[in-house]
Amino acid sequence: YAATLAELSLTPPADVTKFYAFTILPDNDARPPTFTITATPAGTQVPDGNLTLTSTGDKKRKDGTLEW
């Protein structure tokens, strides 16, 4: 899996990047390979906490225990 949105030729819209910064953490050594995408909030979205999505489809927010 790619480690950045740029490697995927993706650019999030400005109205999204105004409120979230995105990181991708791939583990290409795992079998099968896995990834976790994290959206870190900014501005008025900070109370939301980090939003994560994994390669298994798990979606979490804030403390990692709540679904979106």
mmJSON file of the N, C-alpha and C atoms, coordinates in Angstrom:
{"data_MODEL":{"atom_site":{
"group_PDB":["ATOM","ATOM","ATOM","ATOM","ATOM","ATOM","ATOM","ATOM","ATOM","ATOM","ATOM","ATOM","ATOM","ATOM","ATOM","ATOM","ATOM","ATOM","ATOM","ATOM","ATOM","ATOM","ATOM","ATOM","ATOM","ATOM","ATOM","ATOM","ATOM","ATOM","ATOM","ATOM","ATOM","ATOM","ATOM","ATOM","ATOM","ATOM","ATOM","ATOM","ATOM","ATOM","ATOM","ATOM","ATOM","ATOM","ATOM","ATOM","ATOM","ATOM","ATOM","ATOM","ATOM","ATOM","ATOM","ATOM","ATOM","ATOM","ATOM","ATOM","ATOM","ATOM","ATOM","ATOM","ATOM","ATOM","ATOM","ATOM","ATOM","ATOM","ATOM","ATOM","ATOM","ATOM","ATOM","ATOM","ATOM","ATOM","ATOM","ATOM","ATOM","ATOM","ATOM","ATOM","ATOM","ATOM","ATOM","ATOM","ATOM","ATOM","ATOM","ATOM","ATOM","ATOM","ATOM","ATOM","ATOM","ATOM","ATOM","ATOM","ATOM","ATOM","ATOM","ATOM","ATOM","ATOM","ATOM","ATOM","ATOM","ATOM","ATOM","ATOM","ATOM","ATOM","ATOM","ATOM","ATOM","ATOM","ATOM","ATOM","ATOM","ATOM","ATOM","ATOM","ATOM","ATOM","ATOM","ATOM","ATOM","ATOM","ATOM","ATOM","ATOM","ATOM","ATOM","ATOM","ATOM","ATOM","ATOM","ATOM","ATOM","ATOM","ATOM","ATOM","ATOM","ATOM","ATOM","ATOM","ATOM","ATOM","ATOM","ATOM","ATOM","ATOM","ATOM","ATOM","ATOM","ATOM","ATOM","ATOM","ATOM","ATOM","ATOM","ATOM","ATOM","ATOM","ATOM","ATOM","ATOM","ATOM","ATOM","ATOM","ATOM","ATOM","ATOM","ATOM","ATOM","ATOM","ATOM","ATOM","ATOM","ATOM","ATOM","ATOM","ATOM","ATOM","ATOM","ATOM","ATOM","ATOM","ATOM","ATOM","ATOM","ATOM","ATOM","ATOM","ATOM","ATOM","ATOM","ATOM","ATOM","ATOM","ATOM","ATOM"],
"id":[1,2,3,4,5,6,7,8,9,10,11,12,13,14,15,16,17,18,19,20,21,22,23,24,25,26,27,28,29,30,31,32,33,34,35,36,37,38,39,40,41,42,43,44,45,46,47,48,49,50,51,52,53,54,55,56,57,58,59,60,61,62,63,64,65,66,67,68,69,70,71,72,73,74,75,76,77,78,79,80,81,82,83,84,85,86,87,88,89,90,91,92,93,94,95,96,97,98,99,100,101,102,103,104,105,106,107,108,109,110,111,112,113,114,115,116,117,118,119,120,121,122,123,124,125,126,127,128,129,130,131,132,133,134,135,136,137,138,139,140,141,142,143,144,145,146,147,148,149,150,151,152,153,154,155,156,157,158,159,160,161,162,163,164,165,166,167,168,169,170,171,172,173,174,175,176,177,178,179,180,181,182,183,184,185,186,187,188,189,190,191,192,193,194,195,196,197,198,199,200,201,202,203,204],
"type_symbol":["N","C","C","N","C","C","N","C","C","N","C","C","N","C","C","N","C","C","N","C","C","N","C","C","N","C","C","N","C","C","N","C","C","N","C","C","N","C","C","N","C","C","N","C","C","N","C","C","N","C","C","N","C","C","N","C","C","N","C","C","N","C","C","N","C","C","N","C","C","N","C","C","N","C","C","N","C","C","N","C","C","N","C","C","N","C","C","N","C","C","N","C","C","N","C","C","N","C","C","N","C","C","N","C","C","N","C","C","N","C","C","N","C","C","N","C","C","N","C","C","N","C","C","N","C","C","N","C","C","N","C","C","N","C","C","N","C","C","N","C","C","N","C","C","N","C","C","N","C","C","N","C","C","N","C","C","N","C","C","N","C","C","N","C","C","N","C","C","N","C","C","N","C","C","N","C","C","N","C","C","N","C","C","N","C","C","N","C","C","N","C","C","N","C","C","N","C","C","N","C","C","N","C","C"],
"label_atom_id":["N","CA","C","N","CA","C","N","CA","C","N","CA","C","N","CA","C","N","CA","C","N","CA","C","N","CA","C","N","CA","C","N","CA","C","N","CA","C","N","CA","C","N","CA","C","N","CA","C","N","CA","C","N","CA","C","N","CA","C","N","CA","C","N","CA","C","N","CA","C","N","CA","C","N","CA","C","N","CA","C","N","CA","C","N","CA","C","N","CA","C","N","CA","C","N","CA","C","N","CA","C","N","CA","C","N","CA","C","N","CA","C","N","CA","C","N","CA","C","N","CA","C","N","CA","C","N","CA","C","N","CA","C","N","CA","C","N","CA","C","N","CA","C","N","CA","C","N","CA","C","N","CA","C","N","CA","C","N","CA","C","N","CA","C","N","CA","C","N","CA","C","N","CA","C","N","CA","C","N","CA","C","N","CA","C","N","CA","C","N","CA","C","N","CA","C","N","CA","C","N","CA","C","N","CA","C","N","CA","C","N","CA","C","N","CA","C","N","CA","C","N","CA","C","N","CA","C","N","CA","C","N","CA","C","N","CA","C"],
"label_alt_id":[null,null,null,null,null,null,null,null,null,null,null,null,null,null,null,null,null,null,null,null,null,null,null,null,null,null,null,null,null,null,null,null,null,null,null,null,null,null,null,null,null,null,null,null,null,null,null,null,null,null,null,null,null,null,null,null,null,null,null,null,null,null,null,null,null,null,null,null,null,null,null,null,null,null,null,null,null,null,null,null,null,null,null,null,null,null,null,null,null,null,null,null,null,null,null,null,null,null,null,null,null,null,null,null,null,null,null,null,null,null,null,null,null,null,null,null,null,null,null,null,null,null,null,null,null,null,null,null,null,null,null,null,null,null,null,null,null,null,null,null,null,null,null,null,null,null,null,null,null,null,null,null,null,null,null,null,null,null,null,null,null,null,null,null,null,null,null,null,null,null,null,null,null,null,null,null,null,null,null,null,null,null,null,null,null,null,null,null,null,null,null,null,null,null,null,null,null,null,null,null,null,null,null,null],
"label_comp_id":["TYR","TYR","TYR","ALA","ALA","ALA","ALA","ALA","ALA","THR","THR","THR","LEU","LEU","LEU","ALA","ALA","ALA","GLU","GLU","GLU","LEU","LEU","LEU","SER","SER","SER","LEU","LEU","LEU","THR","THR","THR","PRO","PRO","PRO","PRO","PRO","PRO","ALA","ALA","ALA","ASP","ASP","ASP","VAL","VAL","VAL","THR","THR","THR","LYS","LYS","LYS","PHE","PHE","PHE","TYR","TYR","TYR","ALA","ALA","ALA","PHE","PHE","PHE","THR","THR","THR","ILE","ILE","ILE","LEU","LEU","LEU","PRO","PRO","PRO","ASP","ASP","ASP","ASN","ASN","ASN","ASP","ASP","ASP","ALA","ALA","ALA","ARG","ARG","ARG","PRO","PRO","PRO","PRO","PRO","PRO","THR","THR","THR","PHE","PHE","PHE","THR","THR","THR","ILE","ILE","ILE","THR","THR","THR","ALA","ALA","ALA","THR","THR","THR","PRO","PRO","PRO","ALA","ALA","ALA","GLY","GLY","GLY","THR","THR","THR","GLN","GLN","GLN","VAL","VAL","VAL","PRO","PRO","PRO","ASP","ASP","ASP","GLY","GLY","GLY","ASN","ASN","ASN","LEU","LEU","LEU","THR","THR","THR","LEU","LEU","LEU","THR","THR","THR","SER","SER","SER","THR","THR","THR","GLY","GLY","GLY","ASP","ASP","ASP","LYS","LYS","LYS","LYS","LYS","LYS","ARG","ARG","ARG","LYS","LYS","LYS","ASP","ASP","ASP","GLY","GLY","GLY","THR","THR","THR","LEU","LEU","LEU","GLU","GLU","GLU","TRP","TRP","TRP"],
"label_asym_id":["A","A","A","A","A","A","A","A","A","A","A","A","A","A","A","A","A","A","A","A","A","A","A","A","A","A","A","A","A","A","A","A","A","A","A","A","A","A","A","A","A","A","A","A","A","A","A","A","A","A","A","A","A","A","A","A","A","A","A","A","A","A","A","A","A","A","A","A","A","A","A","A","A","A","A","A","A","A","A","A","A","A","A","A","A","A","A","A","A","A","A","A","A","A","A","A","A","A","A","A","A","A","A","A","A","A","A","A","A","A","A","A","A","A","A","A","A","A","A","A","A","A","A","A","A","A","A","A","A","A","A","A","A","A","A","A","A","A","A","A","A","A","A","A","A","A","A","A","A","A","A","A","A","A","A","A","A","A","A","A","A","A","A","A","A","A","A","A","A","A","A","A","A","A","A","A","A","A","A","A","A","A","A","A","A","A","A","A","A","A","A","A","A","A","A","A","A","A","A","A","A","A","A","A"],
"label_entity_id":["1","1","1","1","1","1","1","1","1","1","1","1","1","1","1","1","1","1","1","1","1","1","1","1","1","1","1","1","1","1","1","1","1","1","1","1","1","1","1","1","1","1","1","1","1","1","1","1","1","1","1","1","1","1","1","1","1","1","1","1","1","1","1","1","1","1","1","1","1","1","1","1","1","1","1","1","1","1","1","1","1","1","1","1","1","1","1","1","1","1","1","1","1","1","1","1","1","1","1","1","1","1","1","1","1","1","1","1","1","1","1","1","1","1","1","1","1","1","1","1","1","1","1","1","1","1","1","1","1","1","1","1","1","1","1","1","1","1","1","1","1","1","1","1","1","1","1","1","1","1","1","1","1","1","1","1","1","1","1","1","1","1","1","1","1","1","1","1","1","1","1","1","1","1","1","1","1","1","1","1","1","1","1","1","1","1","1","1","1","1","1","1","1","1","1","1","1","1","1","1","1","1","1","1"],
"label_seq_id":[1,1,1,2,2,2,3,3,3,4,4,4,5,5,5,6,6,6,7,7,7,8,8,8,9,9,9,10,10,10,11,11,11,12,12,12,13,13,13,14,14,14,15,15,15,16,16,16,17,17,17,18,18,18,19,19,19,20,20,20,21,21,21,22,22,22,23,23,23,24,24,24,25,25,25,26,26,26,27,27,27,28,28,28,29,29,29,30,30,30,31,31,31,32,32,32,33,33,33,34,34,34,35,35,35,36,36,36,37,37,37,38,38,38,39,39,39,40,40,40,41,41,41,42,42,42,43,43,43,44,44,44,45,45,45,46,46,46,47,47,47,48,48,48,49,49,49,50,50,50,51,51,51,52,52,52,53,53,53,54,54,54,55,55,55,56,56,56,57,57,57,58,58,58,59,59,59,60,60,60,61,61,61,62,62,62,63,63,63,64,64,64,65,65,65,66,66,66,67,67,67,68,68,68],
"pdbx_PDB_ins_code":[null,null,null,null,null,null,null,null,null,null,null,null,null,null,null,null,null,null,null,null,null,null,null,null,null,null,null,null,null,null,null,null,null,null,null,null,null,null,null,null,null,null,null,null,null,null,null,null,null,null,null,null,null,null,null,null,null,null,null,null,null,null,null,null,null,null,null,null,null,null,null,null,null,null,null,null,null,null,null,null,null,null,null,null,null,null,null,null,null,null,null,null,null,null,null,null,null,null,null,null,null,null,null,null,null,null,null,null,null,null,null,null,null,null,null,null,null,null,null,null,null,null,null,null,null,null,null,null,null,null,null,null,null,null,null,null,null,null,null,null,null,null,null,null,null,null,null,null,null,null,null,null,null,null,null,null,null,null,null,null,null,null,null,null,null,null,null,null,null,null,null,null,null,null,null,null,null,null,null,null,null,null,null,null,null,null,null,null,null,null,null,null,null,null,null,null,null,null,null,null,null,null,null,null],
"Cartn_x":[0.821,0.0,0.874,0.319,1.022,1.063,2.051,2.214,1.718,1.376,0.88,-0.235,-1.049,-2.086,-1.457,-0.332,0.36,0.784,1.231,1.605,0.419,-0.773,-1.997,-2.572,-1.845,-2.296,-3.635,-3.797,-5.019,-4.729,-5.6,-5.539,-6.92,-7.054,-8.358,-8.791,-10.08,-10.572,-10.158,-9.978,-9.562,-10.548,-11.839,-12.81,-12.706,-12.009,-11.756,-10.429,-9.377,-8.062,-8.035,-9.024,-9.16,-9.438,-10.069,-10.475,-9.765,-9.104,-8.444,-7.119,-6.135,-4.87,-4.883,-4.448,-4.521,-3.146,-3.066,-1.851,-2.248,-1.344,-1.548,-0.376,-0.691,0.339,0.176,0.951,0.865,1.795,1.435,2.331,2.402,3.311,3.449,4.179,4.751,5.412,4.421,3.272,2.242,1.678,1.15,0.521,-0.896,-1.901,-1.794,-1.407,-0.902,-0.551,-1.77,-1.5,-2.569,-2.281,-3.28,-3.071,-4.039,-3.662,-4.537,-4.452,-5.603,-5.679,-6.221,-5.539,-5.973,-6.255,-7.41,-7.766,-7.652,-6.675,-6.449,-7.152,-8.072,-8.871,-8.121,-8.626,-8.109,-9.307,-9.056,-10.108,-11.32,-12.495,-13.743,-13.994,-13.227,-13.421,-12.634,-11.774,-10.929,-11.732,-12.923,-13.673,-14.006,-14.002,-14.273,-13.207,-11.992,-10.872,-10.44,-9.38,-8.882,-9.902,-10.031,-10.869,-9.94,-10.165,-9.306,-10.138,-9.532,-10.103,-8.994,-9.266,-8.251,-8.593,-7.623,-7.815,-8.867,-9.205,-10.254,-11.64,-11.689,-12.961,-13.354,-12.502,-12.793,-12.725,-13.729,-13.774,-13.872,-12.986,-12.978,-12.792,-13.199,-12.97,-12.579,-12.092,-11.68,-10.744,-11.24,-10.364,-10.146,-10.634,-10.429,-11.492,-12.508,-13.514,-14.877,-15.076,-16.381,-16.387,-17.409,-17.55,-17.912,-17.626,-17.947,-19.407],
"Cartn_y":[-1.178,0.0,1.253,2.34,3.617,4.245,5.108,5.764,7.207,7.738,9.111,9.203,10.224,10.465,10.833,11.53,11.919,10.689,9.626,8.39,7.782,8.093,7.588,8.583,9.679,10.768,11.335,11.422,11.964,13.278,14.236,15.498,15.772,15.739,16.023,17.453,17.694,19.041,20.02,21.277,22.305,22.446,22.257,22.387,21.229,20.159,19.053,19.263,19.627,19.816,21.024,21.881,22.995,22.469,21.305,20.754,19.462,18.783,17.508,17.37,16.79,16.382,14.857,14.282,12.835,12.189,11.042,10.228,8.792,8.092,6.683,5.913,4.882,4.035,2.629,2.316,0.963,0.008,-1.248,-2.299,-3.326,-3.073,-3.934,-5.234,-5.348,-6.595,-7.595,-7.109,-8.0,-8.87,-10.023,-10.909,-11.193,-10.669,-9.771,-8.363,-7.53,-6.151,-5.417,-4.467,-3.708,-2.215,-1.409,0.035,0.611,1.777,2.597,4.016,4.608,5.999,6.79,7.882,8.737,10.133,10.662,12.051,12.795,13.704,14.479,15.818,16.137,17.344,18.626,19.708,21.055,21.992,23.142,24.152,23.66,23.918,23.578,22.077,21.262,19.817,19.128,19.861,19.262,18.437,18.87,18.041,16.638,16.46,15.135,14.125,14.578,13.682,13.04,12.248,11.57,10.563,10.49,9.489,8.506,7.205,6.212,5.213,4.734,3.688,2.688,1.394,0.374,-0.445,-1.222,-2.076,-3.155,-3.409,-4.387,-3.742,-2.411,-1.707,-1.143,-1.311,-0.743,0.781,1.441,2.898,3.294,4.171,4.612,6.126,6.699,8.118,8.355,9.522,9.971,9.008,8.262,7.41,6.03,5.823,4.55,3.517,3.886,2.896,3.16,4.351,4.71,4.666,4.065,4.104,5.517,5.853,7.201,7.463],
"Cartn_z":[0.0,0.0,0.0,-0.511,-0.56,0.831,1.04,2.331,2.329,1.157,1.081,0.047,0.178,-0.825,-2.155,-2.126,-3.363,-4.162,-3.48,-4.173,-4.899,-4.437,-5.056,-6.067,-6.277,-7.151,-6.684,-5.365,-4.777,-4.064,-4.254,-3.537,-2.965,-1.636,-1.051,-1.376,-1.476,-1.736,-0.629,-0.999,-0.042,1.112,0.849,1.939,2.933,2.574,3.493,4.215,3.48,4.1,5.035,4.93,5.863,7.273,7.356,8.64,9.037,8.094,8.402,7.661,8.345,7.729,7.697,6.592,6.409,6.439,7.106,7.083,6.791,6.12,5.813,6.417,7.157,7.749,7.181,6.114,5.559,6.295,6.32,6.788,5.674,4.748,3.579,3.879,5.085,5.48,6.075,6.508,7.064,5.944,6.309,5.328,5.741,5.066,3.923,4.377,3.45,3.808,4.393,5.269,5.919,5.845,6.188,6.291,7.312,7.829,8.656,8.125,7.823,7.397,8.579,8.917,10.016,9.501,9.878,9.599,10.927,11.003,12.219,12.07,12.983,12.835,13.164,12.577,12.842,12.974,13.541,13.637,14.403,13.85,14.536,14.633,13.902,13.926,15.036,15.747,16.785,17.794,18.219,19.173,18.652,17.336,16.778,17.152,17.38,17.608,16.301,16.35,15.151,14.645,13.336,12.695,12.006,12.175,11.531,10.743,9.684,8.843,8.564,8.784,8.547,7.308,6.873,5.702,5.945,7.19,7.486,7.557,7.371,7.386,8.739,9.763,11.075,11.0,11.552,11.609,13.075,13.512,14.908,14.96,16.097,16.333,17.78,18.051,19.377,20.067,21.044,21.856,21.24,20.01,19.347,19.643,20.433,20.785,20.144,19.6,19.066,17.549,16.986,15.518,15.102,13.854,13.357,13.495],
"occupancy":[1.0,1.0,1.0,1.0,1.0,1.0,1.0,1.0,1.0,1.0,1.0,1.0,1.0,1.0,1.0,1.0,1.0,1.0,1.0,1.0,1.0,1.0,1.0,1.0,1.0,1.0,1.0,1.0,1.0,1.0,1.0,1.0,1.0,1.0,1.0,1.0,1.0,1.0,1.0,1.0,1.0,1.0,1.0,1.0,1.0,1.0,1.0,1.0,1.0,1.0,1.0,1.0,1.0,1.0,1.0,1.0,1.0,1.0,1.0,1.0,1.0,1.0,1.0,1.0,1.0,1.0,1.0,1.0,1.0,1.0,1.0,1.0,1.0,1.0,1.0,1.0,1.0,1.0,1.0,1.0,1.0,1.0,1.0,1.0,1.0,1.0,1.0,1.0,1.0,1.0,1.0,1.0,1.0,1.0,1.0,1.0,1.0,1.0,1.0,1.0,1.0,1.0,1.0,1.0,1.0,1.0,1.0,1.0,1.0,1.0,1.0,1.0,1.0,1.0,1.0,1.0,1.0,1.0,1.0,1.0,1.0,1.0,1.0,1.0,1.0,1.0,1.0,1.0,1.0,1.0,1.0,1.0,1.0,1.0,1.0,1.0,1.0,1.0,1.0,1.0,1.0,1.0,1.0,1.0,1.0,1.0,1.0,1.0,1.0,1.0,1.0,1.0,1.0,1.0,1.0,1.0,1.0,1.0,1.0,1.0,1.0,1.0,1.0,1.0,1.0,1.0,1.0,1.0,1.0,1.0,1.0,1.0,1.0,1.0,1.0,1.0,1.0,1.0,1.0,1.0,1.0,1.0,1.0,1.0,1.0,1.0,1.0,1.0,1.0,1.0,1.0,1.0,1.0,1.0,1.0,1.0,1.0,1.0,1.0,1.0,1.0,1.0,1.0,1.0],
"B_iso_or_equiv":[0.0,0.0,0.0,0.0,0.0,0.0,0.0,0.0,0.0,0.0,0.0,0.0,0.0,0.0,0.0,0.0,0.0,0.0,0.0,0.0,0.0,0.0,0.0,0.0,0.0,0.0,0.0,0.0,0.0,0.0,0.0,0.0,0.0,0.0,0.0,0.0,0.0,0.0,0.0,0.0,0.0,0.0,0.0,0.0,0.0,0.0,0.0,0.0,0.0,0.0,0.0,0.0,0.0,0.0,0.0,0.0,0.0,0.0,0.0,0.0,0.0,0.0,0.0,0.0,0.0,0.0,0.0,0.0,0.0,0.0,0.0,0.0,0.0,0.0,0.0,0.0,0.0,0.0,0.0,0.0,0.0,0.0,0.0,0.0,0.0,0.0,0.0,0.0,0.0,0.0,0.0,0.0,0.0,0.0,0.0,0.0,0.0,0.0,0.0,0.0,0.0,0.0,0.0,0.0,0.0,0.0,0.0,0.0,0.0,0.0,0.0,0.0,0.0,0.0,0.0,0.0,0.0,0.0,0.0,0.0,0.0,0.0,0.0,0.0,0.0,0.0,0.0,0.0,0.0,0.0,0.0,0.0,0.0,0.0,0.0,0.0,0.0,0.0,0.0,0.0,0.0,0.0,0.0,0.0,0.0,0.0,0.0,0.0,0.0,0.0,0.0,0.0,0.0,0.0,0.0,0.0,0.0,0.0,0.0,0.0,0.0,0.0,0.0,0.0,0.0,0.0,0.0,0.0,0.0,0.0,0.0,0.0,0.0,0.0,0.0,0.0,0.0,0.0,0.0,0.0,0.0,0.0,0.0,0.0,0.0,0.0,0.0,0.0,0.0,0.0,0.0,0.0,0.0,0.0,0.0,0.0,0.0,0.0,0.0,0.0,0.0,0.0,0.0,0.0],
"pdbx_formal_charge":[null,null,null,null,null,null,null,null,null,null,null,null,null,null,null,null,null,null,null,null,null,null,null,null,null,null,null,null,null,null,null,null,null,null,null,null,null,null,null,null,null,null,null,null,null,null,null,null,null,null,null,null,null,null,null,null,null,null,null,null,null,null,null,null,null,null,null,null,null,null,null,null,null,null,null,null,null,null,null,null,null,null,null,null,null,null,null,null,null,null,null,null,null,null,null,null,null,null,null,null,null,null,null,null,null,null,null,null,null,null,null,null,null,null,null,null,null,null,null,null,null,null,null,null,null,null,null,null,null,null,null,null,null,null,null,null,null,null,null,null,null,null,null,null,null,null,null,null,null,null,null,null,null,null,null,null,null,null,null,null,null,null,null,null,null,null,null,null,null,null,null,null,null,null,null,null,null,null,null,null,null,null,null,null,null,null,null,null,null,null,null,null,null,null,null,null,null,null,null,null,null,null,null,null],
"auth_seq_id":[1,1,1,2,2,2,3,3,3,4,4,4,5,5,5,6,6,6,7,7,7,8,8,8,9,9,9,10,10,10,11,11,11,12,12,12,13,13,13,14,14,14,15,15,15,16,16,16,17,17,17,18,18,18,19,19,19,20,20,20,21,21,21,22,22,22,23,23,23,24,24,24,25,25,25,26,26,26,27,27,27,28,28,28,29,29,29,30,30,30,31,31,31,32,32,32,33,33,33,34,34,34,35,35,35,36,36,36,37,37,37,38,38,38,39,39,39,40,40,40,41,41,41,42,42,42,43,43,43,44,44,44,45,45,45,46,46,46,47,47,47,48,48,48,49,49,49,50,50,50,51,51,51,52,52,52,53,53,53,54,54,54,55,55,55,56,56,56,57,57,57,58,58,58,59,59,59,60,60,60,61,61,61,62,62,62,63,63,63,64,64,64,65,65,65,66,66,66,67,67,67,68,68,68],
"auth_comp_id":["TYR","TYR","TYR","ALA","ALA","ALA","ALA","ALA","ALA","THR","THR","THR","LEU","LEU","LEU","ALA","ALA","ALA","GLU","GLU","GLU","LEU","LEU","LEU","SER","SER","SER","LEU","LEU","LEU","THR","THR","THR","PRO","PRO","PRO","PRO","PRO","PRO","ALA","ALA","ALA","ASP","ASP","ASP","VAL","VAL","VAL","THR","THR","THR","LYS","LYS","LYS","PHE","PHE","PHE","TYR","TYR","TYR","ALA","ALA","ALA","PHE","PHE","PHE","THR","THR","THR","ILE","ILE","ILE","LEU","LEU","LEU","PRO","PRO","PRO","ASP","ASP","ASP","ASN","ASN","ASN","ASP","ASP","ASP","ALA","ALA","ALA","ARG","ARG","ARG","PRO","PRO","PRO","PRO","PRO","PRO","THR","THR","THR","PHE","PHE","PHE","THR","THR","THR","ILE","ILE","ILE","THR","THR","THR","ALA","ALA","ALA","THR","THR","THR","PRO","PRO","PRO","ALA","ALA","ALA","GLY","GLY","GLY","THR","THR","THR","GLN","GLN","GLN","VAL","VAL","VAL","PRO","PRO","PRO","ASP","ASP","ASP","GLY","GLY","GLY","ASN","ASN","ASN","LEU","LEU","LEU","THR","THR","THR","LEU","LEU","LEU","THR","THR","THR","SER","SER","SER","THR","THR","THR","GLY","GLY","GLY","ASP","ASP","ASP","LYS","LYS","LYS","LYS","LYS","LYS","ARG","ARG","ARG","LYS","LYS","LYS","ASP","ASP","ASP","GLY","GLY","GLY","THR","THR","THR","LEU","LEU","LEU","GLU","GLU","GLU","TRP","TRP","TRP"],
"auth_asym_id":["A","A","A","A","A","A","A","A","A","A","A","A","A","A","A","A","A","A","A","A","A","A","A","A","A","A","A","A","A","A","A","A","A","A","A","A","A","A","A","A","A","A","A","A","A","A","A","A","A","A","A","A","A","A","A","A","A","A","A","A","A","A","A","A","A","A","A","A","A","A","A","A","A","A","A","A","A","A","A","A","A","A","A","A","A","A","A","A","A","A","A","A","A","A","A","A","A","A","A","A","A","A","A","A","A","A","A","A","A","A","A","A","A","A","A","A","A","A","A","A","A","A","A","A","A","A","A","A","A","A","A","A","A","A","A","A","A","A","A","A","A","A","A","A","A","A","A","A","A","A","A","A","A","A","A","A","A","A","A","A","A","A","A","A","A","A","A","A","A","A","A","A","A","A","A","A","A","A","A","A","A","A","A","A","A","A","A","A","A","A","A","A","A","A","A","A","A","A","A","A","A","A","A","A"],
"auth_atom_id":["N","CA","C","N","CA","C","N","CA","C","N","CA","C","N","CA","C","N","CA","C","N","CA","C","N","CA","C","N","CA","C","N","CA","C","N","CA","C","N","CA","C","N","CA","C","N","CA","C","N","CA","C","N","CA","C","N","CA","C","N","CA","C","N","CA","C","N","CA","C","N","CA","C","N","CA","C","N","CA","C","N","CA","C","N","CA","C","N","CA","C","N","CA","C","N","CA","C","N","CA","C","N","CA","C","N","CA","C","N","CA","C","N","CA","C","N","CA","C","N","CA","C","N","CA","C","N","CA","C","N","CA","C","N","CA","C","N","CA","C","N","CA","C","N","CA","C","N","CA","C","N","CA","C","N","CA","C","N","CA","C","N","CA","C","N","CA","C","N","CA","C","N","CA","C","N","CA","C","N","CA","C","N","CA","C","N","CA","C","N","CA","C","N","CA","C","N","CA","C","N","CA","C","N","CA","C","N","CA","C","N","CA","C","N","CA","C","N","CA","C","N","CA","C","N","CA","C","N","CA","C","N","CA","C","N","CA","C"],
"pdbx_PDB_model_num":[1,1,1,1,1,1,1,1,1,1,1,1,1,1,1,1,1,1,1,1,1,1,1,1,1,1,1,1,1,1,1,1,1,1,1,1,1,1,1,1,1,1,1,1,1,1,1,1,1,1,1,1,1,1,1,1,1,1,1,1,1,1,1,1,1,1,1,1,1,1,1,1,1,1,1,1,1,1,1,1,1,1,1,1,1,1,1,1,1,1,1,1,1,1,1,1,1,1,1,1,1,1,1,1,1,1,1,1,1,1,1,1,1,1,1,1,1,1,1,1,1,1,1,1,1,1,1,1,1,1,1,1,1,1,1,1,1,1,1,1,1,1,1,1,1,1,1,1,1,1,1,1,1,1,1,1,1,1,1,1,1,1,1,1,1,1,1,1,1,1,1,1,1,1,1,1,1,1,1,1,1,1,1,1,1,1,1,1,1,1,1,1,1,1,1,1,1,1,1,1,1,1,1,1]
}}}
